[in-house]
Amino acid sequence: MSQSAVEKLVRCPGCGGDSVYGPANLYRPFCSERCKNLDLGAWASESFRVPTEAPPEDAQFGDPKLQ
C-alpha cells in the first residue's frame, strides 16, 4: 500500500471530530475552515492564554529579595 493511500485521522482541536491530516486537507489539523477560523478568533481575542507566573499588575518587578 502506498503512503498516499493511507490517510491519517487526527482529532480536530476545534470540534473534536475526525480530521484528515495530510496535504488534501488545507485546514489541517482542523477539519474545516470554520474550526480553523474559530480557533484563530479565540487567539486574536486573547481567549487562549499561555500560563505564566507573572506578578500581579500592582506588584514591583524584579527579584523580591533585592527590594
Secondary structure, DSSP 8 states (H G I E B T S, - for coil): --GGG---EEE-TTTSSEEE-STT-TTTTSSSHHHHHHHHHHHHTT-S--------TTS--S-GGG-
